[in-house]
Every structure is written in structure tokens, then in C-alpha cells.
Amino acid sequence: MATSSGAARLEPDVPEAHLDSLSLRVLAFEDAWSGRTGAKASAIRAEFEVAPARYYQLLSAILDSPAALRHDPLLVRRLQRMRDSRAAARASRTFRLDTQDPTD
């Protein structure tokens, strides 16, 4: 099958997904926040009017989006690495299940 330009198509006929305004705001917020210290939870509540837990759920979904990766690959990959390292740290924690003192 030939195309009008004669070049082979590399991408299927799928409409390109774009980020919505909220996703763009979240990425801009994360980019601006990098390197800063302070009460990020307060800033999240003030900027987005959502609880920090909900914000991080939104951020995680945005980071998994191919559109976000196309929008700002360096920022998205950095945030993905940070998310993945935190998840690995949580998974490596050991929890003690026995509640009795072994010396009894």
C-alpha cells in the first residue's frame, strides 16, 4: 500500500492523544517544584483543590501516559524513576508479623 508521499508509514492510523489542561498543570507544577523544599501538600491543596493522595494518583496516571512522555520526556522519566525508587523502598521494608516477645 503506497502513501501519497511515497514514504512508508511508521505509525498506525491512531489519533494522537493529547494531554488535557489538568495534566499539563500537574506536569508544570512538578517541574516548578523540583529542587524546592517546603510544604508541598499545602501547595497541592491550594493549587489543585484536591487531597495530596488524590493528586499523587493523578500524577501516577499521567506519568504512565504516552502523551506525557511525548510532551516532556526528561521530566516524565525523572518522575517515573523517583516513583519507582520510592515503590521499591516501600516493598523492601520488612514488617514484623509476630507480636509476642520471643524471649518469653
Order of alpha helices (4+ residues) and beta strands (2+ residues): alpha-alpha-alpha-alpha-alpha
